């Protein structure tokens, strides 16, 4: 396979703090010899584990970027044993526009793996992670939130994996992150995800969904900041005491957790995030947008559970994911 065209402006072998870019040549109308410059910080002190932290895999999710720009500013080489690679804006073109997918090639970074060195910009970035950055990492954290069209209760997630040893490592890292909720997450569409690329390489992987609606709150940003610090302590890269609070454990056994609307309209939720529902309970009504005097369509819970995610803006389209439930594990 051909070489990836991205070149880093930092030297991965050097100790110390380096702020730089992953530079991807990108020739276009407004810049003939232009480039995409993805900011990267490496904090390295000797040999030891390597943590790779990413935000803005989707460009409209902010808790990860907020926690990671602060970490990149504050972390000192003498604080760490090993290496921390911090990339707050993984899909930088999407982040600059405040949108989920790249405005250049319309590709969703998290459906593009393993990427392609001679593909579009998003495919090239994915290939650089796949073949250059991931092999360097022991522990990988990829931040997500709901973006502009979903909102979540704040959780850290691991996945069910074939290798029990790797699954235990991922669960332990997820629990060290210590979000208010922890989940063994079911993916709606796993093909091409960064998650799968990381796990296939045997790495310890944690992902999150922390809030949404296209912005962060003081509380949601703080969950991300605490999680990053806790995870660095868990890996042995940072010294100190983790801050551990109670975390409610969730699971998703089958696709019955996902609720889709097959109508356009104005959504009228009957339950709020974090609320418990029983199978058959009303989740939301969808009101007609063009006529008065029409009864709303009603959507009911397909299982017992906690409302884990909901559609965010007030209008929905047929096919939208309206709500996601999860089961609380209480033992
Ligand atoms: Zn996301």
py3Dmol code that shows the C-alpha trace and the ligand (Angstrom):
import py3Dmol

protein = """\
ATOM      1  CA  UNK A   1       0.000   0.000   0.000  1.00  0.00           C
ATOM      2  CA  UNK A   2       1.293   3.493  -0.799  1.00  0.00           C
ATOM      3  CA  UNK A   3       2.610   5.891   1.855  1.00  0.00           C
ATOM      4  CA  UNK A   4       0.198   8.224   3.597  1.00  0.00           C
ATOM      5  CA  UNK A   5       0.642  11.847   2.433  1.00  0.00           C
ATOM      6  CA  UNK A   6       0.304  13.284   5.967  1.00  0.00           C
ATOM      7  CA  UNK A   7       3.516  14.523   7.575  1.00  0.00           C
ATOM      8  CA  UNK A   8       3.751  15.438  11.267  1.00  0.00           C
ATOM      9  CA  UNK A   9       5.545  18.658  12.227  1.00  0.00           C
ATOM     10  CA  UNK A  10       6.532  17.082  15.554  1.00  0.00           C
ATOM     11  CA  UNK A  11       9.088  14.317  16.182  1.00  0.00           C
ATOM     12  CA  UNK A  12       7.372  11.385  17.895  1.00  0.00           C
ATOM     13  CA  UNK A  13      10.732  10.134  19.243  1.00  0.00           C
ATOM     14  CA  UNK A  14      11.578  13.291  21.204  1.00  0.00           C
ATOM     15  CA  UNK A  15      10.935  13.779  24.911  1.00  0.00           C
ATOM     16  CA  UNK A  16       9.230  16.973  26.067  1.00  0.00           C
ATOM     17  CA  UNK A  17       6.136  18.912  25.061  1.00  0.00           C
ATOM     18  CA  UNK A  18       5.655  19.543  21.345  1.00  0.00           C
ATOM     19  CA  UNK A  19       2.748  21.424  19.781  1.00  0.00           C
ATOM     20  CA  UNK A  20       2.410  20.989  16.034  1.00  0.00           C
ATOM     21  CA  UNK A  21       0.273  19.667  13.211  1.00  0.00           C
ATOM     22  CA  UNK A  22      -0.463  16.657  11.115  1.00  0.00           C
ATOM     23  CA  UNK A  23      -0.134  18.330   7.722  1.00  0.00           C
ATOM     24  CA  UNK A  24      -2.115  16.931   4.810  1.00  0.00           C
ATOM     25  CA  UNK A  25      -1.507  18.585   1.436  1.00  0.00           C
ATOM     26  CA  UNK A  26      -4.833  19.808   0.056  1.00  0.00           C
ATOM     27  CA  UNK A  27      -4.743  21.659  -3.242  1.00  0.00           C
ATOM     28  CA  UNK A  28      -7.929  23.602  -3.925  1.00  0.00           C
ATOM     29  CA  UNK A  29      -9.360  26.718  -5.553  1.00  0.00           C
ATOM     30  CA  UNK A  30      -8.476  29.130  -2.770  1.00  0.00           C
ATOM     31  CA  UNK A  31      -5.042  27.630  -2.004  1.00  0.00           C
ATOM     32  CA  UNK A  32      -3.135  25.916  -4.822  1.00  0.00           C
ATOM     33  CA  UNK A  33      -0.477  24.432  -2.548  1.00  0.00           C
ATOM     34  CA  UNK A  34      -2.575  24.510   0.592  1.00  0.00           C
ATOM     35  CA  UNK A  35      -2.878  21.998   3.391  1.00  0.00           C
ATOM     36  CA  UNK A  36      -5.154  20.757   6.151  1.00  0.00           C
ATOM     37  CA  UNK A  37      -3.341  21.191   9.478  1.00  0.00           C
ATOM     38  CA  UNK A  38      -4.686  19.024  12.276  1.00  0.00           C
ATOM     39  CA  UNK A  39      -3.334  20.296  15.613  1.00  0.00           C
ATOM     40  CA  UNK A  40      -1.472  17.708  17.693  1.00  0.00           C
ATOM     41  CA  UNK A  41       0.350  17.853  21.012  1.00  0.00           C
ATOM     42  CA  UNK A  42       2.750  15.209  22.247  1.00  0.00           C
ATOM     43  CA  UNK A  43       3.806  15.117  25.880  1.00  0.00           C
ATOM     44  CA  UNK A  44       6.538  12.501  26.314  1.00  0.00           C
ATOM     45  CA  UNK A  45       8.856  11.526  29.113  1.00  0.00           C
ATOM     46  CA  UNK A  46      10.877   8.385  28.540  1.00  0.00           C
ATOM     47  CA  UNK A  47       9.545   4.943  27.793  1.00  0.00           C
ATOM     48  CA  UNK A  48       6.197   3.859  29.163  1.00  0.00           C
ATOM     49  CA  UNK A  49       2.661   3.463  27.927  1.00  0.00           C
ATOM     50  CA  UNK A  50       1.301   5.623  25.112  1.00  0.00           C
ATOM     51  CA  UNK A  51      -2.180   7.159  25.339  1.00  0.00           C
ATOM     52  CA  UNK A  52      -3.870   8.538  22.223  1.00  0.00           C
ATOM     53  CA  UNK A  53      -6.757  10.942  22.960  1.00  0.00           C
ATOM     54  CA  UNK A  54      -9.027  12.341  20.256  1.00  0.00           C
ATOM     55  CA  UNK A  55     -11.930  14.786  20.099  1.00  0.00           C
ATOM     56  CA  UNK A  56     -14.082  16.042  17.222  1.00  0.00           C
ATOM     57  CA  UNK A  57     -14.101  12.777  15.329  1.00  0.00           C
ATOM     58  CA  UNK A  58     -17.475  14.400  14.613  1.00  0.00           C
ATOM     59  CA  UNK A  59     -17.058  18.141  14.214  1.00  0.00           C
ATOM     60  CA  UNK A  60     -20.084  19.295  16.235  1.00  0.00           C
ATOM     61  CA  UNK A  61     -19.241  17.599  19.560  1.00  0.00           C
ATOM     62  CA  UNK A  62     -17.448  19.733  22.129  1.00  0.00           C
ATOM     63  CA  UNK A  63     -16.734  18.039  25.468  1.00  0.00           C
ATOM     64  CA  UNK A  64     -13.727  16.139  24.107  1.00  0.00           C
ATOM     65  CA  UNK A  65     -12.174  19.136  22.357  1.00  0.00           C
ATOM     66  CA  UNK A  66     -12.652  21.260  25.489  1.00  0.00           C
ATOM     67  CA  UNK A  67     -11.001  18.725  27.779  1.00  0.00           C
ATOM     68  CA  UNK A  68      -8.182  18.047  25.328  1.00  0.00           C
ATOM     69  CA  UNK A  69      -7.194  21.643  24.483  1.00  0.00           C
ATOM     70  CA  UNK A  70      -6.901  22.250  28.220  1.00  0.00           C
ATOM     71  CA  UNK A  71      -4.864  19.077  28.727  1.00  0.00           C
ATOM     72  CA  UNK A  72      -2.564  20.039  25.826  1.00  0.00           C
ATOM     73  CA  UNK A  73      -2.035  23.472  27.396  1.00  0.00           C
ATOM     74  CA  UNK A  74      -1.473  22.297  30.974  1.00  0.00           C
ATOM     75  CA  UNK A  75       0.285  18.925  30.835  1.00  0.00           C
ATOM     76  CA  UNK A  76       4.040  19.077  31.448  1.00  0.00           C
ATOM     77  CA  UNK A  77       6.603  16.478  30.440  1.00  0.00           C
ATOM     78  CA  UNK A  78       7.803  16.020  34.017  1.00  0.00           C
ATOM     79  CA  UNK A  79       4.217  15.136  35.009  1.00  0.00           C
ATOM     80  CA  UNK A  80       4.131  12.005  32.851  1.00  0.00           C
ATOM     81  CA  UNK A  81       5.821   8.625  32.501  1.00  0.00           C
ATOM     82  CA  UNK A  82       5.339   7.594  28.890  1.00  0.00           C
ATOM     83  CA  UNK A  83       3.594   9.425  26.081  1.00  0.00           C
ATOM     84  CA  UNK A  84       0.331  11.315  25.661  1.00  0.00           C
ATOM     85  CA  UNK A  85      -0.756  12.115  22.107  1.00  0.00           C
ATOM     86  CA  UNK A  86      -3.528  14.741  22.108  1.00  0.00           C
ATOM     87  CA  UNK A  87      -5.551  15.480  18.975  1.00  0.00           C
ATOM     88  CA  UNK A  88      -8.507  17.665  20.030  1.00  0.00           C
ATOM     89  CA  UNK A  89      -9.913  18.100  16.494  1.00  0.00           C
ATOM     90  CA  UNK A  90      -9.557  14.797  14.649  1.00  0.00           C
ATOM     91  CA  UNK A  91     -11.817  15.853  11.770  1.00  0.00           C
ATOM     92  CA  UNK A  92     -10.469  19.406  11.706  1.00  0.00           C
ATOM     93  CA  UNK A  93     -12.319  20.546   8.540  1.00  0.00           C
ATOM     94  CA  UNK A  94     -15.637  19.428  10.100  1.00  0.00           C
ATOM     95  CA  UNK A  95     -14.764  21.001  13.452  1.00  0.00           C
ATOM     96  CA  UNK A  96     -13.990  24.377  11.818  1.00  0.00           C
ATOM     97  CA  UNK A  97     -17.487  24.408  10.297  1.00  0.00           C
ATOM     98  CA  UNK A  98     -19.210  23.036  13.408  1.00  0.00           C
ATOM     99  CA  UNK A  99     -20.671  20.109  11.465  1.00  0.00           C
ATOM    100  CA  UNK A 100     -20.670  16.334  11.930  1.00  0.00           C
ATOM    101  CA  UNK A 101     -19.107  15.201   8.647  1.00  0.00           C
ATOM    102  CA  UNK A 102     -16.340  16.748   6.576  1.00  0.00           C
ATOM    103  CA  UNK A 103     -17.503  19.695   4.433  1.00  0.00           C
ATOM    104  CA  UNK A 104     -14.788  18.742   1.897  1.00  0.00           C
ATOM    105  CA  UNK A 105     -15.835  15.240   0.909  1.00  0.00           C
ATOM    106  CA  UNK A 106     -19.048  14.796   2.902  1.00  0.00           C
ATOM    107  CA  UNK A 107     -17.521  11.764   4.670  1.00  0.00           C
ATOM    108  CA  UNK A 108     -18.218  10.764   8.259  1.00  0.00           C
ATOM    109  CA  UNK A 109     -14.816  10.102   9.870  1.00  0.00           C
ATOM    110  CA  UNK A 110     -16.382   7.424  12.043  1.00  0.00           C
ATOM    111  CA  UNK A 111     -17.643   5.435   9.042  1.00  0.00           C
ATOM    112  CA  UNK A 112     -14.449   5.773   6.957  1.00  0.00           C
ATOM    113  CA  UNK A 113     -12.001   3.365   8.634  1.00  0.00           C
ATOM    114  CA  UNK A 114      -9.595   1.810   7.736  1.00  0.00           C
ATOM    115  CA  UNK A 115      -9.309   4.745   5.328  1.00  0.00           C
ATOM    116  CA  UNK A 116      -7.277   5.034   2.152  1.00  0.00           C
ATOM    117  CA  UNK A 117      -3.907   6.766   1.562  1.00  0.00           C
ATOM    118  CA  UNK A 118      -4.906   7.797  -1.971  1.00  0.00           C
ATOM    119  CA  UNK A 119      -8.547   8.616  -1.171  1.00  0.00           C
ATOM    120  CA  UNK A 120     -10.328  11.809  -0.162  1.00  0.00           C
ATOM    121  CA  UNK A 121      -9.050  13.966   2.738  1.00  0.00           C
ATOM    122  CA  UNK A 122     -11.175  12.155   5.345  1.00  0.00           C
ATOM    123  CA  UNK A 123     -10.023   8.763   4.020  1.00  0.00           C
ATOM    124  CA  UNK A 124      -6.401   9.915   4.165  1.00  0.00           C
ATOM    125  CA  UNK A 125      -6.757  11.067   7.777  1.00  0.00           C
ATOM    126  CA  UNK A 126      -8.361   7.749   8.724  1.00  0.00           C
ATOM    127  CA  UNK A 127      -5.523   5.833   7.051  1.00  0.00           C
ATOM    128  CA  UNK A 128      -2.964   7.874   9.011  1.00  0.00           C
ATOM    129  CA  UNK A 129      -4.643   6.891  12.270  1.00  0.00           C
ATOM    130  CA  UNK A 130      -5.006   3.286  11.124  1.00  0.00           C
ATOM    131  CA  UNK A 131      -1.409   2.689  10.077  1.00  0.00           C
ATOM    132  CA  UNK A 132       0.695   5.315  11.877  1.00  0.00           C
ATOM    133  CA  UNK A 133      -0.903   6.552  15.119  1.00  0.00           C
ATOM    134  CA  UNK A 134      -2.830   3.508  16.376  1.00  0.00           C
ATOM    135  CA  UNK A 135       0.175   1.149  16.238  1.00  0.00           C
ATOM    136  CA  UNK A 136       2.001   3.579  18.582  1.00  0.00           C
ATOM    137  CA  UNK A 137      -0.807   3.590  21.189  1.00  0.00           C
ATOM    138  CA  UNK A 138      -1.591   1.319  24.131  1.00  0.00           C
ATOM    139  CA  UNK A 139      -4.693   3.134  25.376  1.00  0.00           C
ATOM    140  CA  UNK A 140      -7.062   5.034  23.096  1.00  0.00           C
ATOM    141  CA  UNK A 141      -9.828   7.421  24.156  1.00  0.00           C
ATOM    142  CA  UNK A 142     -12.175   8.819  21.506  1.00  0.00           C
ATOM    143  CA  UNK A 143     -14.641  11.432  22.725  1.00  0.00           C
ATOM    144  CA  UNK A 144     -18.163  11.658  21.364  1.00  0.00           C
ATOM    145  CA  UNK A 145     -21.304  13.521  22.288  1.00  0.00           C
ATOM    146  CA  UNK A 146     -24.674  13.824  20.610  1.00  0.00           C
ATOM    147  CA  UNK A 147     -23.749  16.663  18.264  1.00  0.00           C
ATOM    148  CA  UNK A 148     -26.470  18.911  16.907  1.00  0.00           C
ATOM    149  CA  UNK A 149     -29.090  16.198  16.402  1.00  0.00           C
ATOM    150  CA  UNK A 150     -28.853  13.965  19.491  1.00  0.00           C
ATOM    151  CA  UNK A 151     -28.594  14.421  23.238  1.00  0.00           C
ATOM    152  CA  UNK A 152     -27.278  11.771  25.676  1.00  0.00           C
ATOM    153  CA  UNK A 153     -27.043  11.054  29.350  1.00  0.00           C
ATOM    154  CA  UNK A 154     -23.295  11.255  30.063  1.00  0.00           C
ATOM    155  CA  UNK A 155     -21.598   7.876  29.751  1.00  0.00           C
ATOM    156  CA  UNK A 156     -18.271   6.190  29.087  1.00  0.00           C
ATOM    157  CA  UNK A 157     -18.536   3.062  26.961  1.00  0.00           C
ATOM    158  CA  UNK A 158     -16.821  -0.173  26.156  1.00  0.00           C
ATOM    159  CA  UNK A 159     -17.971  -2.814  23.673  1.00  0.00           C
ATOM    160  CA  UNK A 160     -18.528  -6.545  23.858  1.00  0.00           C
ATOM    161  CA  UNK A 161     -15.335  -8.087  22.417  1.00  0.00           C
ATOM    162  CA  UNK A 162     -14.338 -11.623  21.439  1.00  0.00           C
ATOM    163  CA  UNK A 163     -11.163 -11.545  23.532  1.00  0.00           C
ATOM    164  CA  UNK A 164     -12.109 -11.629  27.240  1.00  0.00           C
ATOM    165  CA  UNK A 165      -8.712 -10.262  28.315  1.00  0.00           C
ATOM    166  CA  UNK A 166      -9.048  -7.226  26.026  1.00  0.00           C
ATOM    167  CA  UNK A 167     -12.665  -6.730  27.050  1.00  0.00           C
ATOM    168  CA  UNK A 168     -11.632  -6.678  30.721  1.00  0.00           C
ATOM    169  CA  UNK A 169      -8.937  -4.074  29.949  1.00  0.00           C
ATOM    170  CA  UNK A 170     -11.454  -1.890  28.098  1.00  0.00           C
ATOM    171  CA  UNK A 171     -14.031  -2.205  30.895  1.00  0.00           C
ATOM    172  CA  UNK A 172     -11.439  -1.264  33.507  1.00  0.00           C
ATOM    173  CA  UNK A 173     -10.399   1.806  31.492  1.00  0.00           C
ATOM    174  CA  UNK A 174     -14.045   2.779  30.981  1.00  0.00           C
ATOM    175  CA  UNK A 175     -14.690   2.479  34.709  1.00  0.00           C
ATOM    176  CA  UNK A 176     -11.551   4.515  35.459  1.00  0.00           C
ATOM    177  CA  UNK A 177     -12.922   7.321  33.247  1.00  0.00           C
ATOM    178  CA  UNK A 178     -15.832   7.278  35.720  1.00  0.00           C
ATOM    179  CA  UNK A 179     -18.620   9.106  33.895  1.00  0.00           C
ATOM    180  CA  UNK A 180     -21.965   9.287  35.752  1.00  0.00           C
ATOM    181  CA  UNK A 181     -23.062   6.293  33.608  1.00  0.00           C
ATOM    182  CA  UNK A 182     -20.990   3.393  32.231  1.00  0.00           C
ATOM    183  CA  UNK A 183     -22.211   1.142  29.463  1.00  0.00           C
ATOM    184  CA  UNK A 184     -21.405  -1.889  27.364  1.00  0.00           C
ATOM    185  CA  UNK A 185     -22.572  -0.134  24.236  1.00  0.00           C
ATOM    186  CA  UNK A 186     -24.397  -1.463  21.217  1.00  0.00           C
ATOM    187  CA  UNK A 187     -23.541   0.316  17.938  1.00  0.00           C
ATOM    188  CA  UNK A 188     -26.255   1.198  15.487  1.00  0.00           C
ATOM    189  CA  UNK A 189     -23.893   0.958  12.501  1.00  0.00           C
ATOM    190  CA  UNK A 190     -20.422  -0.395  13.376  1.00  0.00           C
ATOM    191  CA  UNK A 191     -19.000  -0.700   9.838  1.00  0.00           C
ATOM    192  CA  UNK A 192     -16.070   1.641   9.262  1.00  0.00           C
ATOM    193  CA  UNK A 193     -15.951   2.927  12.828  1.00  0.00           C
ATOM    194  CA  UNK A 194     -12.727   4.098  14.470  1.00  0.00           C
ATOM    195  CA  UNK A 195     -13.836   2.060  17.497  1.00  0.00           C
ATOM    196  CA  UNK A 196     -13.591  -1.168  15.538  1.00  0.00           C
ATOM    197  CA  UNK A 197     -10.240  -0.180  14.000  1.00  0.00           C
ATOM    198  CA  UNK A 198      -8.806   0.467  17.471  1.00  0.00           C
ATOM    199  CA  UNK A 199     -10.207  -2.709  19.020  1.00  0.00           C
ATOM    200  CA  UNK A 200      -9.082  -4.866  16.077  1.00  0.00           C
ATOM    201  CA  UNK A 201      -5.505  -3.761  16.801  1.00  0.00           C
ATOM    202  CA  UNK A 202      -5.895  -5.117  20.347  1.00  0.00           C
ATOM    203  CA  UNK A 203      -5.764  -1.717  22.033  1.00  0.00           C
ATOM    204  CA  UNK A 204      -7.503  -0.708  25.250  1.00  0.00           C
ATOM    205  CA  UNK A 205     -10.335   1.509  24.033  1.00  0.00           C
ATOM    206  CA  UNK A 206     -12.784   3.859  25.718  1.00  0.00           C
ATOM    207  CA  UNK A 207     -15.363   5.998  23.986  1.00  0.00           C
ATOM    208  CA  UNK A 208     -17.997   8.338  25.382  1.00  0.00           C
ATOM    209  CA  UNK A 209     -21.287  10.033  24.733  1.00  0.00           C
ATOM    210  CA  UNK A 210     -21.435  13.114  26.959  1.00  0.00           C
ATOM    211  CA  UNK A 211     -24.374  15.411  26.370  1.00  0.00           C
ATOM    212  CA  UNK A 212     -25.159  16.869  22.969  1.00  0.00           C
ATOM    213  CA  UNK A 213     -27.286  19.426  21.216  1.00  0.00           C
ATOM    214  CA  UNK A 214     -24.247  20.985  19.545  1.00  0.00           C
ATOM    215  CA  UNK A 215     -22.704  22.532  22.644  1.00  0.00           C
ATOM    216  CA  UNK A 216     -21.203  21.646  26.035  1.00  0.00           C
ATOM    217  CA  UNK A 217     -22.335  22.635  29.523  1.00  0.00           C
ATOM    218  CA  UNK A 218     -20.131  23.302  32.574  1.00  0.00           C
ATOM    219  CA  UNK A 219     -21.162  19.909  33.944  1.00  0.00           C
ATOM    220  CA  UNK A 220     -20.569  17.958  30.736  1.00  0.00           C
ATOM    221  CA  UNK A 221     -17.162  19.556  30.114  1.00  0.00           C
ATOM    222  CA  UNK A 222     -16.147  18.732  33.671  1.00  0.00           C
ATOM    223  CA  UNK A 223     -17.046  15.058  33.166  1.00  0.00           C
ATOM    224  CA  UNK A 224     -14.675  15.009  30.192  1.00  0.00           C
ATOM    225  CA  UNK A 225     -11.850  16.756  32.075  1.00  0.00           C
ATOM    226  CA  UNK A 226     -12.121  14.432  35.047  1.00  0.00           C
ATOM    227  CA  UNK A 227     -12.276  11.366  32.800  1.00  0.00           C
ATOM    228  CA  UNK A 228      -9.092  12.285  30.954  1.00  0.00           C
ATOM    229  CA  UNK A 229      -7.166  12.775  34.170  1.00  0.00           C
ATOM    230  CA  UNK A 230      -8.545   9.582  35.729  1.00  0.00           C
ATOM    231  CA  UNK A 231      -7.651   7.574  32.639  1.00  0.00           C
ATOM    232  CA  UNK A 232      -4.060   8.897  32.607  1.00  0.00           C
ATOM    233  CA  UNK A 233      -3.707   7.869  36.256  1.00  0.00           C
ATOM    234  CA  UNK A 234      -5.247   4.465  35.484  1.00  0.00           C
ATOM    235  CA  UNK A 235      -2.657   3.824  32.754  1.00  0.00           C
ATOM    236  CA  UNK A 236       0.220   4.797  35.052  1.00  0.00           C
ATOM    237  CA  UNK A 237       1.190   7.755  32.847  1.00  0.00           C
ATOM    238  CA  UNK A 238       0.175  10.336  35.452  1.00  0.00           C
ATOM    239  CA  UNK A 239       0.686  10.119  39.217  1.00  0.00           C
ATOM    240  CA  UNK A 240      -2.104  11.016  41.624  1.00  0.00           C
ATOM    241  CA  UNK A 241      -5.401   9.874  43.020  1.00  0.00           C
ATOM    242  CA  UNK A 242      -8.301   9.362  40.618  1.00  0.00           C
ATOM    243  CA  UNK A 243     -11.572  11.099  41.505  1.00  0.00           C
ATOM    244  CA  UNK A 244     -14.138   8.310  41.623  1.00  0.00           C
ATOM    245  CA  UNK A 245     -17.880   8.899  42.134  1.00  0.00           C
ATOM    246  CA  UNK A 246     -20.730   6.388  41.836  1.00  0.00           C
ATOM    247  CA  UNK A 247     -21.394   5.393  38.204  1.00  0.00           C
ATOM    248  CA  UNK A 248     -24.627   3.687  37.131  1.00  0.00           C
ATOM    249  CA  UNK A 249     -24.046   0.629  34.936  1.00  0.00           C
ATOM    250  CA  UNK A 250     -26.094   0.163  31.750  1.00  0.00           C
ATOM    251  CA  UNK A 251     -26.322  -2.481  29.036  1.00  0.00           C
ATOM    252  CA  UNK A 252     -28.011  -2.837  25.641  1.00  0.00           C
ATOM    253  CA  UNK A 253     -28.927  -6.435  24.874  1.00  0.00           C
ATOM    254  CA  UNK A 254     -30.452  -6.090  21.399  1.00  0.00           C
ATOM    255  CA  UNK A 255     -31.593  -3.653  18.708  1.00  0.00           C
ATOM    256  CA  UNK A 256     -34.897  -3.155  20.565  1.00  0.00           C
ATOM    257  CA  UNK A 257     -33.092  -0.331  22.366  1.00  0.00           C
ATOM    258  CA  UNK A 258     -33.263   1.867  19.230  1.00  0.00           C
ATOM    259  CA  UNK A 259     -36.511   3.714  18.453  1.00  0.00           C
ATOM    260  CA  UNK A 260     -36.948   5.296  15.016  1.00  0.00           C
ATOM    261  CA  UNK A 261     -39.671   7.613  13.797  1.00  0.00           C
ATOM    262  CA  UNK A 262     -41.402   6.896  10.516  1.00  0.00           C
ATOM    263  CA  UNK A 263     -43.084  10.299  10.424  1.00  0.00           C
ATOM    264  CA  UNK A 264     -42.001  13.884   9.914  1.00  0.00           C
ATOM    265  CA  UNK A 265     -43.183  16.397  12.456  1.00  0.00           C
ATOM    266  CA  UNK A 266     -42.723  18.293  15.675  1.00  0.00           C
ATOM    267  CA  UNK A 267     -41.553  16.068  18.511  1.00  0.00           C
ATOM    268  CA  UNK A 268     -43.236  16.194  21.915  1.00  0.00           C
ATOM    269  CA  UNK A 269     -41.239  14.025  24.341  1.00  0.00           C
ATOM    270  CA  UNK A 270     -43.123  12.484  27.250  1.00  0.00           C
ATOM    271  CA  UNK A 271     -39.943  11.420  29.073  1.00  0.00           C
ATOM    272  CA  UNK A 272     -36.663  13.158  29.831  1.00  0.00           C
ATOM    273  CA  UNK A 273     -33.103  11.838  29.583  1.00  0.00           C
ATOM    274  CA  UNK A 274     -32.282   9.505  32.452  1.00  0.00           C
ATOM    275  CA  UNK A 275     -35.934   8.749  33.175  1.00  0.00           C
ATOM    276  CA  UNK A 276     -37.027   5.126  33.594  1.00  0.00           C
ATOM    277  CA  UNK A 277     -39.792   3.764  31.347  1.00  0.00           C
ATOM    278  CA  UNK A 278     -41.610   0.456  31.094  1.00  0.00           C
ATOM    279  CA  UNK A 279     -42.254  -1.391  27.824  1.00  0.00           C
ATOM    280  CA  UNK A 280     -45.344   0.168  26.255  1.00  0.00           C
ATOM    281  CA  UNK A 281     -44.995   3.559  27.951  1.00  0.00           C
ATOM    282  CA  UNK A 282     -45.452   6.616  25.761  1.00  0.00           C
ATOM    283  CA  UNK A 283     -42.034   8.032  24.762  1.00  0.00           C
ATOM    284  CA  UNK A 284     -43.084  10.830  22.417  1.00  0.00           C
ATOM    285  CA  UNK A 285     -45.844  12.229  20.267  1.00  0.00           C
ATOM    286  CA  UNK A 286     -45.120  13.601  16.782  1.00  0.00           C
ATOM    287  CA  UNK A 287     -47.406  16.456  15.734  1.00  0.00           C
ATOM    288  CA  UNK A 288     -48.293  17.330  12.142  1.00  0.00           C
ATOM    289  CA  UNK A 289     -46.499  20.434  10.860  1.00  0.00           C
ATOM    290  CA  UNK A 290     -49.008  21.481   8.186  1.00  0.00           C
ATOM    291  CA  UNK A 291     -52.492  21.020   9.661  1.00  0.00           C
ATOM    292  CA  UNK A 292     -54.317  21.599  12.903  1.00  0.00           C
ATOM    293  CA  UNK A 293     -56.922  19.195  14.218  1.00  0.00           C
ATOM    294  CA  UNK A 294     -54.842  16.080  13.500  1.00  0.00           C
ATOM    295  CA  UNK A 295     -54.130  13.575  16.272  1.00  0.00           C
ATOM    296  CA  UNK A 296     -50.376  13.134  16.901  1.00  0.00           C
ATOM    297  CA  UNK A 297     -48.551   9.908  16.070  1.00  0.00           C
ATOM    298  CA  UNK A 298     -47.514   8.143  19.240  1.00  0.00           C
ATOM    299  CA  UNK A 299     -44.276   6.229  19.896  1.00  0.00           C
ATOM    300  CA  UNK A 300     -44.033   3.724  22.732  1.00  0.00           C
ATOM    301  CA  UNK A 301     -41.125   2.076  24.530  1.00  0.00           C
ATOM    302  CA  UNK A 302     -40.170  -1.281  22.986  1.00  0.00           C
ATOM    303  CA  UNK A 303     -38.538  -2.411  26.253  1.00  0.00           C
ATOM    304  CA  UNK A 304     -38.105  -1.483  29.904  1.00  0.00           C
ATOM    305  CA  UNK A 305     -35.189   0.890  30.357  1.00  0.00           C
ATOM    306  CA  UNK A 306     -33.667   4.290  30.933  1.00  0.00           C
ATOM    307  CA  UNK A 307     -33.887   7.000  28.272  1.00  0.00           C
ATOM    308  CA  UNK A 308     -30.223   7.136  27.261  1.00  0.00           C
ATOM    309  CA  UNK A 309     -30.417   9.281  24.115  1.00  0.00           C
ATOM    310  CA  UNK A 310     -33.033  11.363  22.354  1.00  0.00           C
ATOM    311  CA  UNK A 311     -33.340  13.307  19.145  1.00  0.00           C
ATOM    312  CA  UNK A 312     -32.356  16.868  19.855  1.00  0.00           C
ATOM    313  CA  UNK A 313     -33.925  19.576  17.666  1.00  0.00           C
ATOM    314  CA  UNK A 314     -37.670  20.122  17.819  1.00  0.00           C
ATOM    315  CA  UNK A 315     -38.411  18.759  14.338  1.00  0.00           C
ATOM    316  CA  UNK A 316     -37.949  15.144  13.248  1.00  0.00           C
ATOM    317  CA  UNK A 317     -37.850  13.441   9.867  1.00  0.00           C
ATOM    318  CA  UNK A 318     -38.967   9.946   8.997  1.00  0.00           C
ATOM    319  CA  UNK A 319     -36.025   7.600   9.665  1.00  0.00           C
ATOM    320  CA  UNK A 320     -34.554   9.669  12.497  1.00  0.00           C
ATOM    321  CA  UNK A 321     -33.446   7.911  15.655  1.00  0.00           C
ATOM    322  CA  UNK A 322     -35.978   9.304  18.102  1.00  0.00           C
ATOM    323  CA  UNK A 323     -34.894   7.613  21.324  1.00  0.00           C
ATOM    324  CA  UNK A 324     -32.471   5.014  22.692  1.00  0.00           C
ATOM    325  CA  UNK A 325     -33.059   2.992  25.848  1.00  0.00           C
ATOM    326  CA  UNK A 326     -30.658   0.980  27.981  1.00  0.00           C
ATOM    327  CA  UNK A 327     -31.121  -1.439  30.851  1.00  0.00           C
ATOM    328  CA  UNK A 328     -29.694  -0.573  34.244  1.00  0.00           C
ATOM    329  CA  UNK A 329     -27.634  -3.326  35.848  1.00  0.00           C
ATOM    330  CA  UNK A 330     -28.206  -3.069  39.576  1.00  0.00           C
ATOM    331  CA  UNK A 331     -26.143  -5.883  41.125  1.00  0.00           C
TER     332      UNK A 331
END
"""
ligand_1 = """\
1
ZN
Zn -19.799 11.454 17.552
"""
view = py3Dmol.view(width=600, height=400)
view.addModel(protein, "pdb")
view.setStyle({"model": 0}, {"cartoon": {"style": "trace"}})
view.addModel(ligand_1, "xyz")
view.setStyle({"model": 1}, {"stick": {}})
view.zoomTo()
view.show()
